[in-house]
Amino acid sequence: MTNRTKLIAALTAALVALPAVAVGAPKQLKANNKPTLSGPVSTTPNLQGCKKKTQRHEGQAVARFHICNGYYVFNPDQETDADTDYGAYWVQATVNAVNGWCTRSVTTELTGGGDGVTQRSPKPGTTIKAKKARNVTPRVRVDAQGNTDSPGTLRNTFRLRPGTLKSRRAGSTFRTIWTGKSQQKLAFVMGAEIRWAAGEAPPGFAPQVFARFEKRNDC
């Protein structure tokens, strides 16, 4: 094996679209650390899911993936639009290279939602260049498109490792793309405010995580 061996891995997590039913930042976010909620937004276990995967190369572990995702519902009694329900979809993912492998890029991708998506975070078009590790806190505000006096929010903080993080949208696909080089655990958070017809299922989404690794001595 050369010291420039490259490997690309991916992890996909899916949830069926279900009908709506009623101190300091951590050293690094865990995928299953729940976001901080405020206002009339809530979730239930059947609206949440997580998936883990260990990527291997020639039998040796390269990296451990973990992704958690799910729906958060805005209380319909707190908004005045009888024809529409509101909420959010939230994704948290971690990639942890092991055994001397170096993570060179991570793409966190959320496809779906269509016209039901009214806001995305981090805002598409954002670019963050970090020369040293820093905290980043994506935040989604659920305000029922102005049909409430009590908006809700979701937020969580992850530790961005040195490199460049870009947030981009192409049609119904929303991506955050990190490039750099790190042997430390990487975490990423993304979310969307959503709406759907009252009494129907919320829009469906397909979150995925892609990563590229190299075996190198200067990571």
C-alpha positions as CSV (number, residue, x, y, z in Angstrom):
1,M,0.0,0.0,0.0
2,T,1.5,3.4,-1.0
3,N,1.3,6.4,1.3
4,R,-1.1,8.0,-1.2
5,T,-3.8,5.3,-1.3
6,K,-7.2,6.9,-1.9
7,L,-10.6,5.6,-0.9
8,I,-14.1,7.0,-1.3
9,A,-16.9,5.9,0.9
10,A,-20.6,6.8,1.4
11,L,-23.4,6.3,3.9
12,T,-27.0,6.7,3.2
13,A,-29.8,7.0,5.8
14,A,-33.5,7.1,4.9
15,L,-36.7,7.7,6.8
16,V,-40.1,7.1,5.4
17,A,-42.2,10.3,5.4
18,L,-44.6,9.8,8.3
19,P,-47.7,11.7,9.1
20,A,-47.2,14.4,11.7
21,V,-48.1,13.5,15.2
22,A,-48.8,15.6,17.9
23,V,-22.9,25.8,28.6
24,G,-20.4,25.4,26.2
25,A,-20.0,23.7,22.9
26,P,-18.8,20.1,23.1
27,K,-15.3,19.1,22.0
28,Q,-16.9,17.5,19.0
29,L,-20.6,16.9,18.3
30,K,-21.9,13.3,18.3
31,A,-24.3,12.5,15.5
32,N,-27.0,11.5,18.1
33,N,-26.6,14.7,20.2
34,K,-30.1,16.2,20.1
35,P,-30.4,19.7,18.7
36,T,-31.5,22.5,21.0
37,L,-35.2,23.3,20.5
38,S,-37.1,26.4,21.4
39,G,-40.7,27.4,20.8
40,P,-43.5,25.0,19.8
41,V,-41.5,22.4,17.9
42,S,-41.2,18.8,18.9
43,T,-40.5,15.3,17.7
44,T,-41.2,11.6,18.5
45,P,-39.0,8.5,18.2
46,N,-40.8,7.3,15.1
47,L,-39.9,10.5,13.3
48,Q,-36.1,10.0,14.0
49,G,-33.5,7.5,12.8
50,C,-29.7,6.9,12.9
51,K,-27.3,4.7,11.0
52,K,-23.7,3.6,11.5
53,K,-21.1,2.2,9.1
54,T,-17.5,1.2,9.3
55,Q,-15.6,1.7,6.0
56,R,-12.9,-0.9,5.4
57,H,-10.0,-1.2,2.9
58,E,-8.4,-4.6,2.5
59,G,-10.0,-5.7,5.8
60,Q,-8.7,-2.8,7.8
61,A,-11.0,-0.1,9.2
62,V,-10.6,3.2,7.5
63,A,-13.3,5.4,9.1
64,R,-16.5,5.2,11.1
65,F,-19.6,7.0,9.8
66,H,-22.6,7.9,11.9
67,I,-25.7,9.8,10.6
68,C,-28.9,10.8,12.4
69,N,-31.8,12.5,10.8
70,G,-35.5,13.2,11.3
71,Y,-38.6,15.4,11.4
72,Y,-39.6,18.1,13.9
73,V,-43.2,19.3,13.9
74,F,-44.5,22.8,14.7
75,N,-47.5,22.7,17.0
76,P,-50.5,23.4,14.7
77,D,-52.4,25.0,17.6
78,Q,-49.7,27.7,17.6
79,E,-50.3,28.9,14.0
80,T,-53.2,30.2,12.0
81,D,-52.9,28.5,8.6
82,A,-55.5,25.7,8.7
83,D,-54.5,24.4,5.3
84,T,-50.7,23.9,6.0
85,D,-48.6,22.2,8.6
86,Y,-45.0,23.3,9.3
87,G,-41.8,21.9,10.8
88,A,-38.2,21.1,10.1
89,Y,-35.9,18.3,8.9
90,W,-32.6,18.0,10.6
91,V,-29.4,16.0,9.8
92,Q,-26.3,15.5,11.9
93,A,-23.3,13.4,10.7
94,T,-19.8,12.4,11.9
95,V,-16.9,10.9,10.0
96,N,-14.0,9.6,12.1
97,A,-10.9,8.3,10.3
98,V,-8.8,5.6,12.1
99,N,-5.6,3.5,11.6
100,G,-3.6,6.4,10.1
101,W,-6.1,7.3,7.4
102,C,-6.6,11.0,6.6
103,T,-10.0,12.5,5.7
104,R,-9.6,14.8,2.8
105,S,-13.2,15.8,2.0
106,V,-16.7,15.2,3.4
107,T,-20.0,15.9,1.5
108,T,-23.2,15.9,3.6
109,E,-26.1,15.9,1.2
110,L,-29.9,16.3,1.6
111,T,-32.1,15.6,-1.4
112,G,-35.8,16.1,-1.6
113,G,-38.5,18.3,-0.2
114,G,-39.3,20.1,-3.4
115,D,-41.5,23.2,-2.9
116,G,-42.0,22.1,0.7
117,V,-38.6,23.5,1.7
118,T,-38.8,27.2,2.7
119,Q,-35.3,27.7,4.3
120,R,-32.0,25.9,4.5
121,S,-29.1,26.1,7.0
122,P,-26.2,26.7,6.6
123,K,-27.5,29.2,4.1
124,P,-26.7,28.1,0.5
125,G,-23.8,30.1,-0.9
126,T,-22.0,30.2,2.5
127,T,-18.2,29.6,2.5
128,I,-16.3,29.3,5.8
129,K,-12.5,29.1,5.7
130,A,-11.0,27.9,9.0
131,K,-7.2,28.1,9.6
132,K,-7.8,26.6,13.0
133,A,-10.7,24.7,14.6
134,R,-13.8,26.8,15.4
135,N,-17.4,26.3,16.4
136,V,-20.2,26.5,13.8
137,T,-23.9,26.6,14.8
138,P,-26.4,26.0,12.0
139,R,-29.9,27.2,13.0
140,V,-33.4,26.8,11.5
141,R,-36.2,29.2,12.4
142,V,-39.7,27.7,12.0
143,D,-42.1,30.6,11.8
144,A,-45.0,29.1,9.9
145,Q,-44.4,31.6,7.1
146,G,-45.5,34.4,9.4
147,N,-48.6,32.7,10.6
148,T,-47.6,32.5,14.2
149,D,-46.7,34.8,17.1
150,S,-44.5,32.1,18.6
151,P,-41.8,30.9,16.2
152,G,-39.6,27.9,17.0
153,T,-36.0,27.2,16.4
154,L,-33.6,24.3,16.1
155,R,-29.8,24.6,16.4
156,N,-26.7,22.7,17.3
157,T,-23.0,23.4,17.4
158,F,-20.2,21.3,15.8
159,R,-16.4,21.8,15.8
160,L,-15.3,22.7,12.3
161,R,-11.8,21.4,11.6
162,P,-9.2,23.4,9.6
163,G,-10.2,23.6,6.0
164,T,-13.0,25.1,3.9
165,L,-16.7,24.4,4.3
166,K,-19.1,25.4,1.5
167,S,-22.9,25.2,1.5
168,R,-24.5,24.8,-2.0
169,R,-27.9,24.1,-3.5
170,A,-28.5,22.4,-6.9
171,G,-32.3,22.0,-7.5
172,S,-33.7,19.8,-4.8
173,T,-30.2,18.8,-3.5
174,F,-28.6,20.7,-0.7
175,R,-24.9,20.0,0.2
176,T,-22.3,21.1,2.6
177,I,-18.8,20.3,1.3
178,W,-15.7,20.3,3.6
179,T,-12.2,20.0,2.2
180,G,-9.0,19.8,4.2
181,K,-7.0,17.1,5.8
182,S,-7.7,15.7,9.3
183,Q,-7.3,12.5,11.3
184,Q,-9.7,14.0,13.9
185,K,-13.4,13.3,14.2
186,L,-15.4,15.5,11.8
187,A,-19.0,16.5,12.4
188,F,-21.5,18.4,10.3
189,V,-25.1,19.7,10.8
190,M,-27.7,20.8,8.3
191,G,-31.4,21.5,8.4
192,A,-34.4,22.8,6.5
193,E,-37.7,24.5,7.4
194,I,-40.5,22.6,5.7
195,R,-44.3,22.9,5.0
196,W,-46.9,20.4,3.8
197,A,-50.6,20.2,3.3
198,A,-52.5,19.7,6.6
199,G,-53.5,16.0,7.1
200,E,-50.9,14.7,4.6
201,A,-47.4,13.4,5.1
202,P,-44.5,15.8,5.2
203,P,-42.1,15.9,2.2
204,G,-39.6,13.0,1.9
205,F,-35.8,13.4,2.1
206,A,-32.8,11.3,1.4
207,P,-29.7,12.3,3.5
208,Q,-26.3,10.9,2.5
209,V,-22.7,11.4,3.6
210,F,-19.7,10.9,1.2
211,A,-16.1,11.1,2.2
212,R,-12.7,10.7,0.6
213,F,-9.7,9.4,2.5
214,E,-6.0,9.1,1.9
215,K,-3.2,7.1,3.6
216,R,-0.6,9.7,4.1
217,N,2.1,10.7,6.6
218,D,1.5,14.5,6.5
219,C,-2.2,14.6,7.6
